Amino acid sequence: MSGSPLTVTLGIYYVTSCWHNHNALEFELYSVNIMAREIRESDWKILRQLHKIALDRFCEHVFSEIEGIAADQSTSPYERYVSLYKTVQSRDKEISNLFDNLKRSTALLQIAALHAHGLLENEEYMRFSEETRAVVAEFLDDND
């Protein structure tokens, strides 16, 4: 394989490496068997409660970012508009990846993604069971 590896997020599934090899792309997919693990009922209830809080927190971050772009007088109005448009497009993809399709089968991955993006306060994250936190830690450590 030649070229340099590229890390991307594809939905909540992670493609950890991608190499260009004779006009073909080869993907090395990362899996910790996290999809095969069941989430505890108590953790599922916590995630459902924190999902809206994390979504609101994400949106507040986006609003703050947009306000900064709009207030930047060192660029022309058109440049600010283009920057705003690109930012909204990018954040729309992120919000979809992080928050769409809340379901039990992907709950552990969603917890990991929310935690990795800093959208859960420490005390919120600590509400999850030790077992769930261990799975998330394993996933995030192995995915770095």
MARMAR-614981 format. One line per 2 residues: their letters; for each residue x negated, y negated, z negated of N, C-alpha, C. Coordinates in Angstrom, 2 decimals, padded with zeros to 5 digits. Layout:
REM MARMAR-614981
A) X:Y:Z:X:Y:Z:X:Y:Z; ...
END
This chain:
REM MARMAR-614981
MS) -000.84:001.18:000.00:000.00:000.00:000.00:-000.88:-001.23:000.00; -000.49:-002.20:000.78:-001.26:-003.44:000.84:-000.37:-004.60:000.44
GS) -000.98:-005.72:000.19:-000.22:-006.90:-000.21:-000.15:-006.97:-001.72; 000.48:-008.02:-002.18:000.59:-008.20:-003.62:001.99:-007.85:-004.09
PL) 002.11:-007.33:-005.31:003.43:-006.98:-005.81:004.27:-008.22:-006.09; 005.55:-008.07:-006.00:006.50:-009.16:-006.22:007.54:-008.67:-007.20
TV) 007.81:-009.44:-008.23:008.83:-009.07:-009.19:010.06:-009.92:-008.94; 011.20:-009.27:-008.81:012.45:-009.97:-008.57:013.55:-009.34:-009.40
TL) 014.60:-010.09:-009.62:015.78:-009.56:-010.27:016.84:-009.39:-009.21; 017.40:-008.23:-009.15:018.44:-007.91:-008.20:019.66:-007.54:-009.00
GI) 020.56:-008.50:-009.20:021.67:-008.26:-010.12:021.06:-008.09:-011.49; 021.48:-007.07:-012.19:020.84:-006.79:-013.48:019.91:-005.59:-013.36
YY) 019.68:-005.14:-012.13:018.73:-004.08:-011.88:017.42:-004.75:-011.50; 016.33:-004.25:-011.97:015.05:-004.89:-011.74:014.24:-004.13:-010.71
VT) 013.77:-004.84:-009.71:012.81:-004.31:-008.75:011.48:-004.86:-009.22; 010.63:-003.99:-009.75:009.41:-004.48:-010.38:008.30:-004.72:-009.38
SC) 008.29:-004.00:-008.29:007.21:-004.19:-007.34:007.73:-003.98:-005.93; 007.19:-004.74:-005.03:007.58:-004.62:-003.62:006.33:-004.86:-002.80
WH) 005.98:-003.91:-001.96:004.82:-004.08:-001.12:005.25:-003.98:000.34; 004.58:-004.76:001.19:004.82:-004.66:002.63:003.82:-003.63:003.16
NH) 004.32:-002.59:003.82:003.47:-001.52:004.28:003.89:-001.10:005.68; 003.15:-001.53:006.68:003.44:-001.19:008.08:004.90:-001.47:008.45
NA) 005.32:-002.70:008.27:006.66:-003.17:008.62:007.77:-002.51:007.80; 007.44:-001.87:006.74:008.46:-001.26:005.87:008.23:-001.77:004.47
LE) 009.29:-001.97:003.76:009.18:-002.39:002.37:009.37:-001.17:001.48; 008.48:-001.01:000.55:008.60:000.08:-000.40:008.88:-000.54:-001.77
FE) 009.90:-000.06:-002.41:010.29:-000.59:-003.70:010.02:000.42:-004.79; 009.44:-000.06:-005.86:009.24:000.75:-007.04:010.29:000.27:-008.04
LY) 011.28:001.08:-008.28:012.37:000.70:-009.16:012.05:001.12:-010.59; 012.36:000.23:-011.50:012.12:000.49:-012.90:013.39:001.02:-013.55
SV) 013.24:002.05:-014.33:014.39:002.57:-015.08:013.88:003.18:-016.37; 014.54:002.87:-017.45:014.22:003.41:-018.75:015.33:004.38:-019.16
NI) 016.08:004.82:-018.21:017.28:005.62:-018.48:018.24:004.84:-019.34; 018.15:003.53:-019.25:019.02:002.66:-020.04:020.47:002.81:-019.60
MA) 020.66:003.12:-018.32:022.02:003.27:-017.81:022.68:004.53:-018.38; 021.86:005.53:-018.72:022.42:006.79:-019.22:022.79:006.70:-020.70
RE) 022.38:005.65:-021.35:022.63:005.52:-022.79:023.98:004.86:-023.02; 024.66:005.33:-024.01:025.97:004.78:-024.38:025.77:003.65:-025.38
IR) 026.58:002.64:-025.28:026.54:001.55:-026.26:027.52:001.89:-027.38; 027.13:001.62:-028.59:028.02:001.83:-029.74:029.23:000.91:-029.62
ES) 030.34:001.36:-030.14:031.56:000.55:-030.12:031.34:-000.78:-030.83; 030.67:-000.75:-031.96:030.43:-001.99:-032.72:029.57:-002.96:-031.91
DW) 028.58:-002.47:-031.19:027.73:-003.32:-030.36:028.50:-003.86:-029.15; 029.38:-003.04:-028.59:030.22:-003.47:-027.47:031.10:-004.64:-027.91
KI) 031.67:-004.55:-029.11:032.52:-005.64:-029.62:031.69:-006.91:-029.83; 030.49:-006.76:-030.33:029.60:-007.92:-030.53:029.26:-008.55:-029.19
LR) 028.91:-007.73:-028.21:028.58:-008.26:-026.88:029.75:-009.02:-026.29; 030.94:-008.49:-026.42:032.12:-009.17:-025.88:032.32:-010.52:-026.56
QL) 032.02:-010.62:-027.85:032.13:-011.90:-028.56:031.05:-012.88:-028.10; 029.83:-012.38:-027.94:028.69:-013.24:-027.62:028.61:-013.60:-026.14
HK) 029.28:-012.84:-025.32:029.24:-013.07:-023.88:029.68:-014.49:-023.53; 030.80:-014.94:-024.07:031.32:-016.28:-023.81:030.39:-017.35:-024.39
IA) 029.87:-017.10:-025.57:028.95:-018.05:-026.20:027.69:-018.21:-025.34; 027.15:-017.09:-024.87:025.95:-017.15:-024.04:026.24:-017.82:-022.70
LD) 027.42:-017.56:-022.14:027.82:-018.21:-020.88:027.90:-019.73:-021.07; 028.53:-020.16:-022.14:028.61:-021.60:-022.43:027.22:-022.20:-022.63
RF) 026.36:-021.47:-023.30:024.99:-021.94:-023.54:024.24:-022.07:-022.21; 024.41:-021.10:-021.33:023.77:-021.16:-020.01:024.25:-022.39:-019.26
CE) 025.56:-022.60:-019.27:026.13:-023.76:-018.56:025.61:-025.07:-019.12; 025.48:-025.17:-020.42:024.94:-026.39:-021.04:023.51:-026.64:-020.56
HV) 022.71:-025.57:-020.45:021.34:-025.72:-019.93:021.36:-026.24:-018.49; 022.28:-025.71:-017.70:022.39:-026.15:-016.31:022.81:-027.62:-016.24
FS) 023.79:-028.00:-017.06:024.23:-029.40:-017.08:023.08:-030.32:-017.44; 022.28:-029.92:-018.41:021.14:-030.72:-018.82:020.13:-030.84:-017.68
EI) 019.88:-029.74:-017.00:018.97:-029.76:-015.86:019.49:-030.68:-014.75; 020.78:-030.61:-014.47:021.39:-031.43:-013.43:021.34:-032.91:-013.80
EG) 021.60:-033.22:-015.07:021.54:-034.61:-015.51:020.14:-035.18:-015.31; 019.11:-034.36:-015.59:017.74:-034.80:-015.40:017.43:-035.08:-013.94
IA) 017.92:-034.22:-013.07:017.70:-034.41:-011.63:018.41:-035.68:-011.16; 019.66:-035.85:-011.56:020.46:-037.01:-011.13:019.86:-038.32:-011.64
AD) 019.23:-038.29:-012.80:018.69:-039.51:-013.40:017.29:-039.86:-012.89; 016.68:-038.98:-012.12:015.31:-039.18:-011.65:015.27:-040.28:-010.57
QS) 014.94:-041.48:-010.98:014.90:-042.61:-010.06:013.64:-042.65:-009.20; 012.71:-041.70:-009.41:011.50:-041.67:-008.60:011.74:-041.00:-007.25
TS) 012.93:-040.45:-007.04:013.29:-039.84:-005.77:014.50:-040.56:-005.18; 014.67:-040.41:-003.88:015.80:-041.06:-003.21:017.11:-040.35:-003.58
PY) 018.23:-041.05:-003.41:019.52:-040.40:-003.66:019.70:-039.11:-002.86; 019.25:-039.11:-001.62:019.39:-037.90:-000.81:018.53:-036.77:-001.36
ER) 017.30:-037.08:-001.76:016.42:-036.06:-002.35:017.03:-035.49:-003.63; 017.64:-036.36:-004.42:018.31:-035.88:-005.64:019.49:-034.98:-005.29
YV) 020.24:-035.38:-004.26:021.38:-034.57:-003.82:020.92:-033.18:-003.39; 019.87:-033.12:-002.58:019.35:-031.84:-002.11:018.87:-031.00:-003.29
SL) 018.17:-031.63:-004.20:017.69:-030.92:-005.38:018.86:-030.40:-006.23; 019.89:-031.23:-006.40:021.08:-030.80:-007.14:021.75:-029.61:-006.46
YK) 021.89:-029.70:-005.15:022.53:-028.63:-004.38:021.76:-027.32:-004.55; 020.44:-027.38:-004.40:019.62:-026.18:-004.52:019.66:-025.62:-005.95
TV) 019.67:-026.51:-006.91:019.73:-026.07:-008.31:021.05:-025.36:-008.60; 022.15:-025.94:-008.15:023.46:-025.33:-008.38:023.53:-023.97:-007.68
QS) 023.02:-023.89:-006.45:023.01:-022.60:-005.74:022.22:-021.56:-006.51; 021.05:-021.93:-006.96:020.18:-021.02:-007.69:020.82:-020.59:-009.01
RD) 021.36:-021.55:-009.75:021.97:-021.22:-011.05:023.25:-020.41:-010.87; 023.94:-020.61:-009.74:025.13:-019.82:-009.46:024.76:-018.35:-009.30
KE) 023.64:-018.07:-008.65:023.17:-016.69:-008.51:022.79:-016.13:-009.88; 022.12:-016.93:-010.69:021.73:-016.49:-012.02:022.95:-016.18:-012.88
IS) 023.93:-017.08:-012.84:025.12:-016.89:-013.67:025.86:-015.62:-013.25; 025.88:-015.35:-011.97:026.50:-014.13:-011.47:025.74:-012.91:-011.95
NL) 024.42:-012.94:-011.84:023.59:-011.80:-012.28:023.73:-011.54:-013.77; 023.82:-012.60:-014.54:023.85:-012.44:-016.00:025.23:-012.15:-016.56
FD) 026.28:-012.65:-015.93:027.57:-012.64:-016.61:028.71:-011.91:-015.89; 028.57:-011.65:-014.61:029.65:-010.96:-013.91:029.68:-009.48:-014.29
NL) 030.85:-008.91:-014.19:031.03:-007.46:-014.35:030.61:-006.94:-015.72; 031.11:-007.56:-016.76:030.85:-007.06:-018.10:031.53:-005.71:-018.25
KR) 030.74:-004.66:-018.42:031.29:-003.32:-018.59:030.34:-002.48:-019.43; 030.89:-001.47:-020.02:030.11:-000.62:-020.95:028.90:000.02:-020.28
ST) 029.06:000.43:-019.05:027.97:001.16:-018.38:026.72:000.31:-018.18; 026.86:-001.01:-018.19:025.71:-001.89:-018.01:025.47:-002.79:-019.22
AL) 026.17:-002.52:-020.30:026.11:-003.40:-021.48:024.70:-003.54:-022.04; 023.95:-002.45:-022.12:022.60:-002.54:-022.68:021.69:-003.38:-021.79
LQ) 021.85:-003.24:-020.48:021.07:-004.09:-019.57:021.48:-005.55:-019.70; 022.76:-005.80:-019.88:023.21:-007.18:-020.03:022.69:-007.80:-021.32
IA) 022.67:-007.03:-022.39:022.10:-007.53:-023.65:020.62:-007.87:-023.43; 019.90:-006.97:-022.76:018.48:-007.21:-022.49:018.29:-008.48:-021.65
AL) 019.11:-008.65:-020.63:018.99:-009.83:-019.77:019.30:-011.11:-020.53; 020.36:-011.10:-021.33:020.71:-012.28:-022.12:019.60:-012.62:-023.11
HA) 019.06:-011.59:-023.73:017.98:-011.80:-024.69:016.73:-012.33:-023.99; 016.37:-011.75:-022.84:015.18:-012.17:-022.11:015.29:-013.60:-021.62
HG) 016.51:-014.05:-021.33:016.72:-015.42:-020.85:016.92:-016.42:-022.00; 016.77:-015.95:-023.23:016.89:-016.84:-024.39:018.29:-017.36:-024.63
LL) 019.29:-016.59:-024.21:020.68:-017.03:-024.34:021.35:-016.51:-025.60; 020.63:-015.73:-026.38:021.14:-015.27:-027.67:020.25:-015.83:-028.76
EN) 020.86:-016.48:-029.72:020.11:-016.95:-030.89:019.63:-015.72:-031.66; 018.57:-015.86:-032.43:018.02:-014.73:-033.18:019.06:-014.08:-034.08
EE) 019.83:-014.89:-034.81:020.83:-014.31:-035.70:021.94:-013.60:-034.92; 022.24:-014.06:-033.72:023.22:-013.38:-032.87:022.66:-012.03:-032.41
YM) 021.43:-012.03:-031.96:020.78:-010.81:-031.49:020.68:-009.78:-032.62; 020.40:-010.26:-033.81:020.25:-009.36:-034.96:021.57:-008.70:-035.38
RF) 022.68:-009.18:-034.87:023.97:-008.55:-035.16:024.09:-007.18:-034.49; 023.34:-006.96:-033.41:023.37:-005.66:-032.75:022.68:-004.62:-033.63
SE) 023.06:-003.38:-033.46:022.48:-002.30:-034.26:020.98:-002.18:-033.99; 020.30:-001.59:-034.94:018.86:-001.36:-034.78:018.59:-000.50:-033.55
ET) 019.47:000.46:-033.30:019.32:001.34:-032.14:019.39:000.54:-030.83; 020.36:-000.35:-030.72:020.50:-001.16:-029.51:019.31:-002.10:-029.35
RA) 018.87:-002.71:-030.44:017.70:-003.61:-030.35:016.46:-002.83:-029.92; 016.33:-001.59:-030.37:015.17:-000.76:-029.98:015.22:-000.44:-028.48
VV) 016.39:-000.14:-027.95:016.53:000.14:-026.52:016.20:-001.11:-025.71; 016.70:-002.25:-026.15:016.43:-003.52:-025.47:014.93:-003.83:-025.51
AE) 014.32:-003.65:-026.66:012.89:-003.91:-026.80:012.08:-002.99:-025.90; 012.47:-001.72:-025.83:011.78:-000.76:-024.97:011.91:-001.20:-023.51
FL) 013.08:-001.58:-023.11:013.32:-002.02:-021.73:012.49:-003.26:-021.41; 012.54:-004.26:-022.28:011.83:-005.51:-022.00:010.32:-005.33:-022.07
DD) 009.83:-004.50:-022.99:008.39:-004.26:-023.08:007.88:-003.54:-021.85; 008.60:-002.53:-021.40:008.18:-001.76:-020.24:008.34:-002.52:-018.95
ND) 009.21:-003.52:-018.94:009.49:-004.27:-017.70:008.56:-005.46:-017.54; 007.76:-005.78:-018.55:006.82:-006.91:-018.45:005.65:-006.57:-017.57
END
